[in-house]
Amino acid sequence: MRLSTSTLLRLCGLVFALMGAFEAMAQIGPPPPPGGGVPIDGGASILLAAGAAYGARKLYRASKDKQQGPQA
């Protein structure tokens, strides 16, 4: 009996899907601590500061261009 390529690929896909499903069910961890959530570390502060600096630069350039008037 010879299996076609598509049948073999489907069978392999089914086997891997079932193996992944069984392994996912086996990974039960401890419950999260109360009041869990993700702490806001330096990354969010850096992004906030970069956004504020970018906005200030855009405002500065806009006011500078407005004061100079249109260039011909």
Number of C-alpha atoms within 10 A of each C-alpha: 3 5 8 8 9 9 10 12 12 11 12 12 12 12 12 12 12 12 11 12 11 11 11 10 8 9 8 8 6 6 6 8 7 6 6 7 8 6 7 8 8 9 9 11 11 11 11 12 12 12 12 12 12 12 12 12 12 12 12 12 12 11 12 11 12 10 9 8 9 7 5 3
